[in-house]
Amino acid sequence: MVTVGIADFKVRKDDNCTLVTYSLGSCIGVCVYDPVVKVGGILHYMLPESQMDPSKAGKNPAMFADTGIPLLFKECYRYGAQKKRMIVKVAGGSQILDESGFFNIGKRNYAALRKIFWRNNVLIDFEDVGGTVSRTLYMDISTGVVRVKMSGKGIRDL
């Protein structure tokens, strides 16, 4: 099992490993997989736009949607993945620590993702976003199967 930390991403090719990312509250987990070359990856980003803190974005682009998402796709392309074959699954974007909804980080994270995907003609195959629960994502690289575990609701395939 390979852990993808917060503000991190990992890509693997055709090996018998599972990628996992924990604690997707307002953060978003993006899973991409090319079934032909068996390349997959997970990005766990925290914030929508790198303009919020350009110095942090320079040090850790995976922290932000607008810099992390392109990195995830480019790394998959390095292993032979093609955008037209990519299966994309998304989870997270909850409202956990901001019960009043004042900051709406989860919603803003999700809106940033949708905007980036729309501009780049990327469709989401499955999503599990919003609500008030945290999630854990698992991706089996050999099969591309993605599972989500939600607090108090068990594990299910996406």
N, C-alpha and C positions, 0 to 999 in steps of 0.2 A: 504494500500500500504506500503510495506517494502522496504526501500532504501538500496541498496548495494553501499557503497561508493567506491572511488578509492582506490585500494590496499586492497580490502575487499571481503568477500564472505558471503553468507547466504544460508542456506538450510532449507526447510520447508516440512512438511508432511501433505498431505490431509487436508489442511485448506483452507478456502475461502480467500486467500490473493493473491496479485500480488506482485512479486518481480520486482524491477526496478533498473537499473543502467544507469546513465547519463554520458555524456561527453566521450564517447569512441572515442578518436582521434587515436593516435598511440597505445593506450592501447587495450587490447583484452578482450572481454566479452565471457565467456564460460558458456553455459546453458546446464545442464544435467537434464534428467527426466526419471524416471522409471514409466511407465504407470500402472503397476500391483499394486504396493504399493503406487502410487501417491506421490512420493518423488521427489522434484526438488530443484535445486540450481543454483545460478549464482556466478561466480568468475569474478572480474574486476581486472586484473593484469596490471602492468605498464611496467615491464622490463623482458627480457628473462631469465637471469641467476643470481642466488643468489650469485655466486662467485664475482659479481661486487661489492657487499657490504655485506659481511657475517654478520656484526653486525646488519644492517637493516633487513636482512633476518631472523635473530634470533628473532628480536622483532616483525616483521610483515611478515611472510612467504607468505601471499596473495599478496605481492607486486611483486613477481617473478613467472614466468611460472613454473620453475622446482620445486618450493616448494609449490606453490598455487594449481596447478592442482591436485597433489596427495591428498592434504587436502580436496578439494572439493569432490572428489570421495569417500574418506574414510568416510567423514561425511554422505554422502548419504547411504553408506553401513551400517552405524550405525542404520539407520532407515529402513533397510530391502531391500534396492535397490540391484540389481545384475548387474554387468557390461554387461553381455550379453543382457540385456533388455534395457539398457540405450540409450536414444535418445539424441544425442549431436548436439548442434547448436552453431555456433561461429560467432561473428561479431566484427568489429573494424579494427585495423591495418592500419589506414590511415596515410597519409603523410601530416600533417597539419602545424606544426610549423617549419618543416625542409624542406622548399621548394626546396632547392638545392639538397636534397637527400644525404647530407653528412653523417648523422648518421643512416638513414634508420631504426629507432626504430620500426616503424610499421611492416616492412618486417622482421626484426630480431625477433620481438615478435611472428609473425605468423610462422616463420621457427622453433622456439623453440617449439611451440605448436605441429606442425606436427611431429617433431622428437620424442617428448614425447609420442604422440598418436601412432606413428608407432611402437616404442619399446614396447608398452603395448597393442598392437592389438586393438586399439580403432578407430572406424570409425566415421567420421563426417557426420551427416545426412543432414546438410545444413549449408552453410556459406555465409556471406556477408562481405567480407574483402577488404581492399585496398582503393584506390581512395584518394580523398582529402576532404572528408566530415566527420563530427562527427556524431555519432549515439547514440541513446538511445534504450535500450532493456527492454522489458516487458515480464514477464513470469507468466501466470496464473497457480498456483499450482494445482487447482482442475482439470484442463483439460490438462495441459502441453503445451498449445498454447503459442508460442513465437512470439512477434511482434517486429519489428524494426522501429524506426522513424529516418529518415535521414534528415539532414538540407535541407530545401527547397524541399523535395520530399514526405512528408507525411508519413503515417504509413502503413506497410504491414506485413502480416503474413509470417513467415519463415517456 
